[in-house]
Amino acid sequence: MPNWGGKLEKLDAYRYRIPADYKPGMRVPGLIYASEAMIGQIMADQAPEQVANVAFLPGIVGYSLAMPDIHWGYGFPIGGVAAMRVGDGVVSPGGVGFDINCGVRVLRTNLTKEDIAPKIDALIDALYYAVPSGLGSQGKIKLRGKEIDEVLKKGSRWAVEQGYGREADLSATEEGGEMIGADPSRVSARAKERGVPQLGTLGSGNHFLEVAAVDEIYDAAAAAFGIASVGQVVLYVHCGSRGLGHQVAEDYIKEMLRAMPRYGIQVPDRQLAAVPVDSPEGRSYLAAMRCAANYAWANRQCITHWVREALCGALGVSEATAGLELIYDVTHNIAKLEEHEVDGKKVRLCVHRKGATRAFPAGHPDVPPQYAAVGQPILIPGDMGRASYILAGTEGAMRETFGSTCHGAGRRMSRAAARKARSGRDVLAELKARGIAVRAGSTGGLAEEAPQAYKDVDEVVAVADGAGISKKVARTRPLAVVKG
């Protein structure tokens, strides 16, 4: 594929602008956060063209934004952020993605790398068997009758009420793990059928469980996050809304494609199907999307319960000894109605974050009280062979990106290209040589998720930190990984 050949202006060391006159019909410029070392790779997969196409959407304000982990996606690039006025703007499922509320949570422990080293194989085996994973996997929870509707309405709170986790987990979850305005009647029967057997499952693709150790601390905010020292063990859970979220996206993309002519909406790419935020179709999609988001939070909450049980059983320690407090849970794929300042005025916006993470600063009313003085925790998983990061939200993000930052390392190779480049057995051997224990359902899946298939998360985070849209707090290194 040839490099993207559109207009691109370098503004500074971390920002590149696509001018609004690049394509007739762009309502705002595009803005890509990247370093000079990264911009070539970003241009190679044509993702900047998607940044420009998003700028056509009615009601968009500021910029069509792309985080440093940007790569090609459905409609919007993955790593894309766009905010539309609620009054005259649109909502687009392509700006959320098919895995609604794919997200990540991190638990801190009282354990050190040295504490768990003798039992690392037993620990990763226990995690692998405790949490169902893989394509089409089915969970241990048997929902009955209309119980799926309660999951869709209550999210994490439903899980905690059923005994899966702790009350304190809710305050450490974005939106408290329960988006208000979820309406199960807006979710199709087929979506619910797909969701019923999959609650409490990891899934496949880039979803994972990871045991990691802190190897760098950069900022005093670490103490507020419960990160005390280098060597401290943390656990990551990364998954989403499974088949239910995918079906919600499919259903509403079809509905919006049918509805667009009625509203006179024209887009340069049918994958950007959209309707007015304040329309019957727009309100229905948001209500169904919130249901899928709640399902994803319930999913991660149930998995967290089993992760706690598995770790304590494998290591022979109590939860009180292990700690296992939830630092935070963030969503990567969502559209939210938020108030932001635009041209000096507070405006109600529909903020799309697709492969992007909320990054609210200290003092923001939506930041949990325990983090009010330091800002919202941001969790940026890298790849299973290198590193991941914990950051904090900033005022810079509120000024520039509607309180958003990157969500991960971002792919630099397609899954097909990754499979051609390396075998799963080669990847397994490489990780073993690095001292990383891995359990996976298939070696083919490992090939798709090879470290080389991803950008270097150190570079991605350096851009986000350097541009001031998030602040580095700590870095972790993987010790053991479960892949679906």
N, C-alpha and C positions, 0 to 999 in steps of 0.2 A: 504494500500500500504506500503510495507516495506521501511525502510530508504535506500537511495542511499548508495551503498557499495563500491564506487570507491576510488581512491587515493586522499587524500586531505591533504595538508601541511599548517599548520598555520604559516604565515610569521610574523605577528605582530597583534596588537589589532584589526585591521580593514581589513586585507587582508588574503585570503586563496587561495592557488595555487593548481591547478590540473596539475601535471607534464605531459609533452608531451609524456612520455613513458607509460601513463595510457592505451592508446589504440593505436595499430599500425595504422598509417595513420594520426595521429594528427601532424599538421605542426608547431604548436605553443602551449605553455601551456595555460591553462585557469586561469583566475584570478577573484575571487569572493570577492566583498567588503561586509563585514558583521562583526557583533560583535559576541562574543562567545554566547551571549544570543539568537542571531538570527539564527545561523548556523544550529541548529537542525531542525528548521522549514523549512529552505531552502532545506535541504537534504531529508525531508519527501516527497516532491512531485516530486522527480527525476529531477528537473530542472538542477542540475549540469551535468547530462548526456547530456543534450542539449548543455551546454557550451562546453563539450568535443567534441560533434559532429560538432559544428560550426568550431572548430579548424581544421577540414578536408578540408575546402573550399580552392580552389586554390588561391594563391596570398595573403592570410591573413598575416598580419604583427603584431608584438608585442605580444599581447595576444588575446584570445577570452575572452571578458570581460563581467562581470555580476555586475549590480548595486545592492545596498542593498534591493531594492524592487523586486528582481528577483522572478518569479514563472513560472510555466509551460506554454508554449505557442505553437503556430504552428511553427514547425521547430526550430527557434530561441526561447530561453526563452524570456518572457516579462521581460524587464530590461536588455536585451542583447545589446552589442555594439561590432562591428567587422569592421575592416578597411582592404580593399583589394587594392593592387596595381592596378592602372588603366591599366598598360601595359600588365600584365599577370594574373590579378585577375578576380573575378566574381562578378555579382550582383545577389542577391537572394530575391524574393518577401517575403519569409519567414523571412527575416531580416528587413522588413518594417512593415508587418502585413496587415490585411484586411482593417482596418480603417485607410487608408492612411491620414497622417497629422491629426490624432486625436491630439488635442492640447488644451491649456488653455490660456485664457487672463484674466488680472485683471485690473479693473478700480479703480482709487482712487477717493474719494469724499472730499468735504469740510464739510461733515456732521459727527456728532458723534453718538455714540450708543444712547445717551439720546435724540438726535434730532428725531430719527426715532422710538424709542420704542413705543410711543402712537399709531403709525399708522402701525406697523409691519404687522398685518394681512391684512390690505388694500394693503400694498406694495407687499406682496407675492402673493396675489390674482391677482393683476395687472400684475405682471411678468408672472404668470401662464397662464393668458389669452392672453398676448401679444405675447408669443413665442410658436408656435405649438410644441408639444412634444409627445413622445410615439412611439411605433413600427409602422413603415409605415406611420407616420404622413406626411401631405402635407402642404406646406407653402403658404403664402399669395402672393408670387411673381409669376407672370405668364410669363414665358419665351416664346418667340415666335420665330418660324423659327430657324435660325442659332444662336440665341442669346446665347444658351448654350455654343457655341464655344468661344464667347467673354468672358464669365465667366471663362472658362478653361484656356484661354490665360492670362487674366488680373488679376484674383483673387480679392483681396481686392480693387484694384484700380477700377475695374468694379463697385463694390458696392458703393464706394464713388462717382464715376461719376454719379450714378443713384440717389444720394441724401441720401444714407444710411451711415451716419457717416461724419467724418471730415478728411480733408487732413492730419492733424497731426497724425491721427491714423496710417497712412502708415509707418511713420518713427519709430513708436513704435511697429512694427510687424516684426518678423523674415523674412528676405528676402524682406522686404517691402511689404509682403503679395502677392508677385508675383514672382514665380520662373521662371527665364529665361530658355528657351529651351522647354517649354511646347508645344506640338503639338497635337491639337484636332483630327487630322486625325488618330492618333495612339490609340484613345479611341473608343471602339466598339459602335455600334448603341444601343445595349442593355444597356450598361453602361450609355449612355446619356439619354436614356428613363427613367432609374431609377433616374437619377439626376434631371431632369427637374422639377418634382413636389415637390422635397424635399428641394430645396434651402430655407434657412431661417428657418430650423427646428432643434430642439434639439436632436431628436431621443430618444433612450431608453438605457437600461443597466446602465453603470456608468456615463453617461452624465448628466450634471446638470447646474443649475444657483444657485448661492449662494450669500446671503448678509452676510457679516462677519464684525467683528470689530478687529482692531489691539489690541493684549493683551501683546505683548512683542516686544521691539526693542533692537537689539543686536549690531548693527554696524552703523557707521556714514553714510554709503552708503544709508541708509533709506531716508535721506534728498534729495539726488539726485533722488530717486524714487518717491518723493512727499509724503512720509510717515512722518507725522510731530509729531504724538503723539499717545499714548495709547487711545483707544476708537474711533479712526478714522474709518469710515465705508469704506469698499472696496467691490467690486462686482466681482465674478468669473463667467466666461463663459467657459464651458468645453464640446466640441463636435468635430465631425470630418467631414469626406467626405460622410457619409451616404451610401446609396446603390450604388452610383457611384463608390466610392473608393473600395468597396467590390467587385464589378463586375470587375474592372480593375485588382485586385489581382487574382481573379478566372481565368480570361482570360489568363493572362500571366503565371501563374503557369502551366496551361495546355500546353501552347506553349513551355515553357522551358523543361517540362518533355519530350516532343517529340524531342526537339533539343539537349538535353544533350548527347545522344550517338554520334552525329556527332562531338562533341568537345571532346569526350573521358573523360567526367567528371563523376566521380563516387562519391556518397555520402552515408553515413551510414543510412540516413533517407530521403525518397523521399520528405518529406516536406521541405527539403533544396534544392529543385530544383533551379538550377542556370545556367547561361550562362556567357561567357566572357563579361566584362563591355563594351569592344570595339568590339562588334559584332552587326550584324543587329538586333538580338533579344534583346540584352542588351540595345542598343540605343533606340529601340522602347519602351521597358518597362520604361526606365527612362523618356522618353518624355511623356508617358501616366501617369506615377506616378506624374510627375510635374503638369499635368493637374488636377489630383485628389487633389493634395496639394493646388492648387490655388482655386479649388472649396471649399475646407474646409475653407480657409481663407475668401473667400467671404461669406460663410455661417456664420462664427463667426462675420464678420463685419456687416451683416444685422441684426443679433440677437442683437449686441451691440446697434444699432440704436434704436431698439424697447425697449431694456432695459432702455436706457436713457429716452425715451418718457414715459414709464410706471412709472419709479421712479418719474419723475417730476410731472406727473399727479396725482399719488397717494399721494404724499407729498405736492402738491400745491406749488412747487418751480420752479424757472427757471433753465435752464441748467447752466447759469452763476453762480447762487447761489450754485447749487449742485456740480459743478466741473465736475466730471465724465470723467476725462482725462484718457486715456489708458496708464497704466504703461508699459505693454509689452504683446506680444502674442508669445508663443513658441510652436513648434511642437514636438510631442512625437514619431511619427512613420514616418521615412523618410530615404532615402539614398541620400547622397550628395557627389559631387566631391569637395574635399578640399585638400589643401596642408598642410602637417604636417611633422615634423622632425622625421626621422626614422634612427637610427644608425648614427646620426650626419649629415644626409643629408636631404634636402627638397624633399619630394616625393609626387606625385599626387596620392590621394587615393579615393576610393569609401567607404565612412564611412556610415555604417548601424547603425541607432539608432532605436531600437524597444522597446517602453516603456522606453525610455531614452531621456534626454533633453540636448540640446546644452548648454555649460557652458564656453563661451569664456571670457577671462580676460580683464582687463583694457588695453587700448591701441591697442586692436586687431582691424584691419580695418573693420571687419564686425559688430562691436559693434556700435550702434547708437551714433552719436556725443554727445547727452545729457548724455550718460553713459560712455563716453570714459575714464573718470578718475576713475571710480569705477568698471567697468565690466558689462557684460550683466546681466539683471535681469533673475532669474530662478524662476519658479512658480511651487510649489510642493503641489498639493491638497492632503489632507489626506482622511478622511471619513466625512460623514455628521454629525457625533456626536462629533468629537473631534477637530482637528486643521488642519491648512494648513500653509505653509511656503513660504516666499519670500527670496531668496538667491541671491548671486552674483557669477559670474564665476571667476575662479582662474588660475594662472599659473600652479598650480599643476595638474589641469585637462588637460591642454595642454600637459604637459610632460607625463602623465600616461594614459589618457583615450581618446585621440584625441578630447579633449575639450568637454567631456560629463559627465553627472551625472544622478542621479535617476529622475524619473518622477512623483512619487506619493508614497502612502503608500505601494501599492502592495497587492494583495489578499493573504489571508492565508487559505481561504475556497473556494471551488468551489461554483458556484451559486446553484447547486442542494443541496449541503451540507448546505448552508446558509438557504435555504428554509425549510429544515428538522429541523434545529436547532431553528429557531424562526419564528413566524408568522408575517406577515406584520403589523397586528394590535398591536402586542407586541412592534415592533420597533417604530411604531408611538407613542405609549404611552410613551416609554422610552425617545424619543426625546422631546416630549411635557414636560415631567418632567424636562428635562434639560433646558427648556426655548427656544427650537428651533422649530420654525413654519415650517411645511412641507406641500407641495402640490405635489401630485403624481398621475399619471394616473391609477395606480393599487397598491393594498397593496402587491400583490405578488412580484412586482418589488422592493418594499421597503424591503421585506425580503431578497432578493438577495444582497441588498446593505447595510445591517445592519453593524454598526460599527465593530462588532465582526468578520465580514467576512474579515476584512483588518488587516494588520500589524499596529502596533502603529507607526504613522508617526514621533513621537518624536524620537524613536529609529532609524528609517531609516535615518532621517536628521542628527542625531548625528554621524552616521557612515560617511555620505558624508562630513560633516564638519570636523570631526576628521581626516579623511583620506586626507583632503586638496583638494578634487575635487570639492568643492563648499564652499561658506561661508555664514553662517546664517546672515540674515539682519533683518527679522521681522517674528513674528508668528501671525496668526489671528485665531479667534474662530467663528464658524457659529452662525448666529442669525436666518436665515430663508433659506430654501432650496426648489428648484423646481427640482423634478426628473421626467424623461421621463416615 
